[in-house]
Amino acid sequence: MGDEIGQHTQWYYNVITGQVEQEGQGKGTDHLGPYPSREAAEGALAAVKAREEQLDAEDAAWTGNDEPPRG
């Protein structure tokens, strides 16, 4: 959402085009975000990958399975 004076302040990573876009550009179904800055949106894929790796490690520790997930 925009701020009080109508400025677009949120940033999104478009997974179709690979571009960073401000709020209101493109289709919402193609976006990761919102992010507070352009730089944060540029790092969206790296953040998702790191989060998935952390969750996979937590799942493995919880189940007692030391093998890395396949896929």
Backbone as CSV, one residue per row, in Angstrom:
resi,resn,N_x,N_y,N_z,CA_x,CA_y,CA_z,C_x,C_y,C_z
1,MET,0.835,-1.179,0.000,0.000,0.000,0.000,0.881,1.243,0.000
2,GLY,0.331,2.316,-0.508,1.069,3.562,-0.526,1.050,4.245,0.831
3,ASP,1.856,5.269,0.964,1.845,5.989,2.229,0.716,7.015,2.230
4,GLU,0.688,7.884,3.235,-0.425,8.803,3.405,-0.622,9.788,2.262
5,ILE,0.411,10.130,1.524,0.240,11.098,0.440,0.172,10.422,-0.924
6,GLY,-0.065,9.112,-0.931,-0.276,8.413,-2.182,0.980,7.928,-2.876
7,GLN,2.119,8.029,-2.219,3.363,7.552,-2.808,3.429,6.035,-2.691
8,HIS,3.954,5.393,-3.701,4.161,3.954,-3.656,5.482,3.697,-2.932
9,THR,5.404,3.008,-1.794,6.593,2.858,-0.973,7.054,1.413,-0.830
10,GLN,6.279,0.458,-1.290,6.653,-0.944,-1.177,7.297,-1.414,-2.478
11,TRP,8.188,-2.399,-2.353,8.898,-2.942,-3.499,8.617,-4.438,-3.613
12,TYR,8.618,-4.947,-4.830,8.316,-6.342,-5.102,9.311,-6.898,-6.108
13,TYR,9.549,-8.219,-6.021,10.366,-8.906,-7.010,9.418,-9.665,-7.912
14,ASN,9.457,-9.394,-9.216,8.604,-10.063,-10.187,9.293,-11.351,-10.628
15,VAL,8.703,-12.511,-10.285,9.333,-13.794,-10.586,9.255,-14.148,-12.066
16,ILE,8.395,-13.510,-12.818,8.279,-13.760,-14.258,9.353,-12.993,-15.024
17,THR,9.507,-11.720,-14.711,10.454,-10.877,-15.458,11.830,-10.794,-14.814
18,GLY,11.920,-11.127,-13.508,13.183,-10.986,-12.798,13.503,-9.544,-12.450
19,GLN,12.516,-8.673,-12.541,12.716,-7.253,-12.279,12.145,-6.867,-10.917
20,VAL,12.698,-5.818,-10.346,12.163,-5.224,-9.127,11.184,-4.144,-9.550
21,GLU,10.001,-4.152,-8.924,8.955,-3.199,-9.287,8.401,-2.539,-8.038
22,GLN,7.919,-1.324,-8.212,7.244,-0.652,-7.116,5.804,-1.131,-7.050
23,GLU,5.202,-0.912,-5.905,3.807,-1.259,-5.689,2.943,-0.714,-6.829
24,GLY,2.029,-1.550,-7.292,1.105,-1.115,-8.334,1.536,-1.486,-9.733
25,GLN,2.742,-2.007,-9.913,3.209,-2.415,-11.229,3.052,-3.922,-11.354
26,GLY,2.665,-4.387,-12.498,2.581,-5.816,-12.757,1.435,-6.490,-12.017
27,LYS,1.322,-7.800,-12.235,0.290,-8.596,-11.591,0.777,-9.060,-10.225
28,GLY,-0.056,-8.931,-9.225,0.297,-9.322,-7.871,0.632,-10.797,-7.731
29,THR,0.068,-11.627,-8.601,0.325,-13.065,-8.501,1.739,-13.425,-8.935
30,ASP,2.437,-12.521,-9.581,3.791,-12.770,-10.069,4.866,-12.210,-9.141
31,HIS,4.473,-11.696,-7.982,5.395,-10.955,-7.126,5.741,-11.675,-5.832
32,LEU,6.979,-11.453,-5.379,7.391,-11.766,-4.023,7.476,-10.435,-3.296
33,GLY,6.993,-10.376,-2.098,7.064,-9.140,-1.337,5.770,-8.885,-0.603
34,PRO,5.630,-7.745,-0.010,6.391,-6.523,-0.230,7.686,-6.470,0.573
35,TYR,8.612,-5.673,0.073,9.878,-5.405,0.732,9.964,-3.902,0.984
36,PRO,10.668,-3.498,2.037,10.717,-2.074,2.383,11.618,-1.236,1.483
37,SER,12.490,-1.892,0.707,13.416,-1.134,-0.139,13.683,-1.898,-1.433
38,ARG,14.204,-1.189,-2.416,14.584,-1.808,-3.687,15.657,-2.879,-3.446
39,GLU,16.615,-2.562,-2.583,17.706,-3.493,-2.312,17.196,-4.800,-1.702
40,ALA,16.247,-4.698,-0.787,15.676,-5.902,-0.171,14.939,-6.732,-1.218
41,ALA,14.213,-6.084,-2.116,13.499,-6.803,-3.172,14.480,-7.463,-4.141
42,GLU,15.611,-6.815,-4.417,16.618,-7.403,-5.296,17.179,-8.699,-4.721
43,GLY,17.199,-8.815,-3.395,17.703,-10.007,-2.735,16.622,-11.035,-2.418
44,ALA,15.452,-10.903,-3.017,14.319,-11.767,-2.698,14.621,-13.239,-2.927
45,LEU,15.184,-13.600,-4.060,15.430,-15.017,-4.344,16.463,-15.606,-3.395
46,ALA,17.487,-14.848,-3.069,18.494,-15.318,-2.122,17.874,-15.505,-0.738
47,ALA,16.986,-14.599,-0.339,16.326,-14.709,0.960,15.426,-15.935,1.012
48,VAL,14.697,-16.194,-0.068,13.831,-17.372,-0.128,14.667,-18.645,-0.059
49,LYS,15.766,-18.683,-0.802,16.634,-19.868,-0.790,17.200,-20.115,0.601
50,ALA,17.680,-19.070,1.259,18.248,-19.209,2.601,17.191,-19.684,3.587
51,ARG,15.981,-19.151,3.474,14.897,-19.555,4.370,14.531,-21.019,4.152
52,GLU,14.474,-21.463,2.902,14.164,-22.861,2.590,15.249,-23.801,3.114
53,GLU,16.514,-23.416,2.970,17.609,-24.234,3.485,17.531,-24.349,5.001
54,GLN,17.198,-23.255,5.671,17.064,-23.282,7.124,15.909,-24.197,7.530
55,LEU,14.783,-24.088,6.860,13.630,-24.930,7.183,13.926,-26.404,6.916
56,ASP,14.644,-26.694,5.824,15.025,-28.080,5.532,15.917,-28.642,6.636
57,ALA,16.865,-27.837,7.117,17.762,-28.280,8.183,16.983,-28.505,9.480
58,GLU,16.036,-27.614,9.773,15.214,-27.789,10.974,14.345,-29.042,10.868
59,ASP,13.790,-29.294,9.686,12.994,-30.506,9.482,13.848,-31.752,9.676
60,ALA,15.053,-31.752,9.122,15.946,-32.901,9.246,16.310,-33.136,10.707
61,ALA,16.581,-32.070,11.456,16.919,-32.208,12.874,15.727,-32.732,13.662
62,TRP,14.551,-32.280,13.339,13.344,-32.688,14.051,13.025,-34.164,13.808
63,THR,13.223,-34.625,12.565,12.914,-36.016,12.236,14.073,-36.958,12.523
64,GLY,15.263,-36.404,12.785,16.438,-37.231,13.013,17.046,-37.763,11.724
65,ASN,16.650,-37.179,10.610,17.153,-37.601,9.300,18.300,-36.671,8.911
66,ASP,19.514,-37.225,8.833,20.683,-36.411,8.499,20.886,-36.224,7.006
67,GLU,20.104,-36.918,6.178,20.270,-36.804,4.728,19.647,-35.493,4.251
68,PRO,20.319,-34.831,3.312,19.737,-33.606,2.763,18.501,-33.952,1.933
69,PRO,17.544,-33.027,1.860,16.348,-33.300,1.064,16.672,-33.413,-0.414
70,ARG,15.919,-34.209,-1.102,16.103,-34.368,-2.565,15.207,-33.376,-3.287
71,GLY,15.701,-32.925,-4.433,14.851,-32.056,-5.244,15.511,-30.870,-5.637
